[in-house]
Amino acid sequence: MLAARRRRTRRLGCRQAVRNECRSVVPLAGARIGAGLRQAAVAGGGPMAPAACHPPAQAQLRAMPLPPENVWDYPRPPRLERVPQRLRIDFAGRTVAGTTAAWRVLETSYPPAYYLPPGSFSGCALEPAPGGSLCEWKGRARYWTLRVGDRRAEAAAWSYPAPTPAFAPLRDHLAVHAGRVDACFVDGEQVRPQPGGFYGGWITANLIGPFKGMPGSAGW
């Protein structure tokens, strides 16, 4: 009699353990399935697309403020580096260029010059402009005028058709004077043009000067 009671107690204990295990597993599996459905719905544009309100980690990082940079810490000869931020150029009431595949050139005392691939320009015409210049580091530059309808930004852009080997990635990329178009942006922040008119660097809030092009900087 006692042995039968013990066997019955063991069977009840096993059933209860199985129930507890199922309770702990099923909600977890359901959560995983639900997450998969949400992801599939977002990817397919289904009715659960609002779950995409949470931006990806990369977008969150790009929205963060740029780290402080002192232009007097930039090297000479200048350094070429990729730009992870999104760049945008507005002219004549429209966006005429946008990219996340740009380069920037960093040189002592200069705010960075940003170079966009030619394929990032649309909705505008790029027309050869008279003149040109020679950079001791990058080579000979040619100038371009941006045109949208009747509006023109004369010699607003420049490029290096045959850059020096150290700056070969810049071939045919275009840099734009921020002061000759409506606005230029780095990750949504509108930049200020480098002072002086001739230089084309973009000044963001994180940069520490003084900058080449300011009054009295001709000998720098």
C-alpha positions as CSV (number, residue, x, y, z in Angstrom):
1,M,0.0,0.0,0.0
2,L,2.7,2.4,0.9
3,A,4.7,1.5,-2.2
4,A,1.7,2.2,-4.4
5,R,1.2,5.6,-2.8
6,R,4.9,6.5,-3.4
7,R,4.6,5.5,-7.1
8,R,1.5,7.7,-7.5
9,T,3.3,10.7,-5.9
10,R,6.2,10.3,-8.2
11,R,3.9,10.2,-11.3
12,L,2.1,13.4,-10.1
13,G,5.5,15.1,-9.6
14,C,6.6,14.3,-13.1
15,R,3.4,15.6,-14.6
16,Q,3.7,18.9,-12.7
17,A,7.4,19.3,-13.8
18,V,6.4,18.8,-17.4
19,R,3.6,21.4,-17.1
20,N,6.0,23.9,-15.5
21,E,8.6,23.3,-18.3
22,C,5.9,23.8,-21.0
23,R,4.8,27.1,-19.3
24,S,8.3,28.4,-19.4
25,V,9.1,27.3,-23.0
26,V,5.9,28.2,-24.8
27,P,5.8,31.9,-24.1
28,L,9.5,32.2,-25.1
29,A,8.9,30.4,-28.3
30,G,5.8,32.5,-29.0
31,A,7.9,35.7,-28.4
32,R,10.5,34.4,-30.9
33,I,7.8,33.6,-33.5
34,G,6.1,37.0,-32.9
35,A,9.4,38.8,-33.4
36,G,10.0,36.9,-36.6
37,L,6.5,37.8,-37.9
38,R,7.1,41.5,-37.0
39,Q,10.4,41.4,-38.9
40,A,8.8,39.7,-41.9
41,A,5.9,42.1,-41.9
42,V,8.2,45.1,-41.8
43,A,10.3,43.7,-44.6
44,G,7.2,43.0,-46.7
45,G,5.4,46.2,-45.8
46,G,2.6,44.3,-44.1
47,P,0.2,45.7,-41.5
48,M,2.7,45.3,-38.7
49,A,5.2,47.8,-40.3
50,P,4.9,50.3,-37.4
51,A,7.3,47.9,-35.5
52,A,10.0,49.6,-37.6
53,C,9.7,52.7,-35.4
54,H,12.8,51.5,-33.7
55,P,15.7,52.6,-36.0
56,P,18.6,50.3,-36.6
57,A,21.7,50.7,-34.5
58,Q,23.7,52.1,-37.4
59,A,21.1,54.9,-37.9
60,Q,21.2,55.7,-34.2
61,L,25.0,56.0,-34.3
62,R,24.8,58.3,-37.3
63,A,22.3,60.6,-35.4
64,M,24.8,61.1,-32.6
65,P,26.7,64.4,-32.5
66,L,30.1,64.4,-34.3
67,P,33.1,64.1,-31.9
68,P,35.2,67.2,-31.4
69,E,38.0,67.8,-33.8
70,N,40.7,70.5,-33.8
71,V,41.7,71.4,-37.3
72,W,45.2,72.1,-36.0
73,D,45.5,68.4,-35.2
74,Y,44.9,67.5,-38.9
75,P,48.1,66.5,-40.8
76,R,50.1,68.0,-43.5
77,P,50.4,66.5,-46.1
78,P,46.7,66.0,-45.8
79,R,44.9,62.7,-45.0
80,L,42.1,61.1,-47.1
81,E,39.4,59.2,-45.2
82,R,36.0,57.8,-45.8
83,V,32.9,59.6,-44.5
84,P,30.3,57.4,-42.7
85,Q,27.8,60.2,-42.3
86,R,25.1,61.1,-44.9
87,L,25.9,64.2,-46.9
88,R,23.2,66.3,-48.6
89,I,23.4,69.3,-50.9
90,D,20.3,71.5,-51.6
91,F,20.1,74.0,-54.5
92,A,17.2,75.8,-56.2
93,G,14.7,74.4,-53.7
94,R,15.6,70.8,-54.2
95,T,18.1,68.2,-53.1
96,V,20.7,67.8,-55.9
97,A,23.1,65.4,-54.2
98,G,23.0,62.9,-51.4
99,T,25.4,60.0,-50.4
100,T,26.8,57.9,-47.7
101,A,29.9,57.0,-49.9
102,A,31.8,60.3,-49.7
103,W,35.5,61.0,-48.9
104,R,36.9,63.9,-46.9
105,V,40.3,65.5,-47.0
106,L,41.8,66.7,-43.7
107,E,44.6,69.3,-43.7
108,T,46.1,71.4,-41.0
109,S,44.1,74.5,-40.3
110,Y,41.4,73.7,-42.9
111,P,37.9,72.5,-42.2
112,P,37.3,69.2,-44.1
113,A,36.6,69.3,-47.8
114,Y,34.0,66.6,-48.7
115,Y,34.1,64.8,-52.1
116,L,30.9,63.1,-53.3
117,P,30.8,60.5,-56.1
118,P,29.4,61.8,-59.4
119,G,26.5,59.3,-59.2
120,S,25.2,61.0,-56.1
121,F,24.1,64.1,-58.1
122,S,20.7,64.2,-59.7
123,G,18.1,66.7,-60.7
124,C,20.8,69.2,-61.7
125,A,23.2,69.7,-64.6
126,L,27.0,69.9,-64.1
127,E,28.5,72.2,-66.7
128,P,32.3,72.8,-67.1
129,A,33.3,76.2,-65.7
130,P,36.2,78.3,-66.8
131,G,39.4,78.3,-64.8
132,G,41.2,75.7,-62.7
133,S,43.8,75.4,-59.9
134,L,46.7,73.2,-58.9
135,C,47.0,71.6,-55.5
136,E,50.5,70.4,-54.5
137,W,49.0,67.3,-52.9
138,K,46.1,66.3,-55.0
139,G,46.9,67.6,-58.5
140,R,45.1,69.8,-61.0
141,A,41.4,70.7,-60.3
142,R,38.7,71.6,-62.8
143,Y,35.6,73.6,-61.9
144,W,31.9,72.9,-62.5
145,T,28.8,75.0,-62.5
146,L,25.6,73.6,-61.0
147,R,22.4,74.4,-62.9
148,V,18.8,73.8,-62.1
149,G,16.5,75.3,-64.6
150,D,17.4,79.0,-64.8
151,R,19.3,79.0,-61.6
152,R,23.1,78.6,-61.8
153,A,25.8,78.3,-59.1
154,E,28.9,79.4,-61.0
155,A,32.0,77.4,-60.3
156,A,30.3,75.9,-57.2
157,A,32.1,72.5,-57.5
158,W,35.5,71.2,-58.4
159,S,37.0,67.8,-59.1
160,Y,40.3,66.1,-59.9
161,P,40.1,64.1,-63.2
162,A,43.7,62.8,-62.7
163,P,44.6,63.0,-59.0
164,T,48.0,62.1,-57.6
165,P,48.4,58.4,-56.5
166,A,47.9,59.2,-52.8
167,F,44.4,60.7,-53.7
168,A,43.4,58.3,-56.5
169,P,40.0,57.5,-54.8
170,L,39.0,61.1,-55.5
171,R,39.0,60.7,-59.3
172,D,36.0,62.5,-60.7
173,H,34.4,63.0,-57.3
174,L,33.0,66.5,-56.7
175,A,33.4,68.9,-53.8
176,V,31.0,71.8,-53.5
177,H,31.4,75.3,-52.0
178,A,28.7,75.4,-49.3
179,G,28.4,79.2,-49.7
180,R,27.5,78.9,-53.4
181,V,24.4,76.6,-53.0
182,D,21.4,76.8,-50.8
183,A,22.6,74.5,-48.1
184,C,24.9,71.6,-47.4
185,F,24.4,69.0,-44.6
186,V,26.4,66.4,-42.7
187,D,24.1,64.0,-41.0
188,G,21.3,66.6,-41.0
189,E,23.4,69.4,-39.6
190,Q,23.7,72.4,-41.9
191,V,27.3,73.4,-42.3
192,R,28.9,76.8,-42.5
193,P,31.2,77.6,-45.5
194,Q,34.9,78.0,-44.8
195,P,35.7,81.7,-44.7
196,G,37.6,83.5,-47.5
197,G,35.6,82.6,-50.5
198,F,38.3,80.5,-52.3
199,Y,38.5,77.5,-50.0
200,G,35.6,75.0,-49.9
201,G,35.7,73.3,-46.5
202,W,32.6,72.6,-44.6
203,I,32.4,73.8,-40.9
204,T,30.3,71.7,-38.5
205,A,29.6,72.5,-34.9
206,N,32.2,70.0,-33.6
207,L,35.2,71.7,-35.3
208,I,37.7,73.8,-33.3
209,G,39.5,76.6,-35.2
210,P,40.8,79.1,-36.1
211,F,40.3,78.2,-39.7
212,K,42.4,79.0,-42.8
213,G,40.6,81.7,-44.8
214,M,39.9,84.0,-41.8
215,P,41.4,87.5,-41.9
216,G,45.1,87.4,-41.2
217,S,45.5,83.7,-42.2
218,A,47.1,84.3,-45.6
219,G,50.5,83.2,-44.2
220,W,49.4,80.0,-42.6
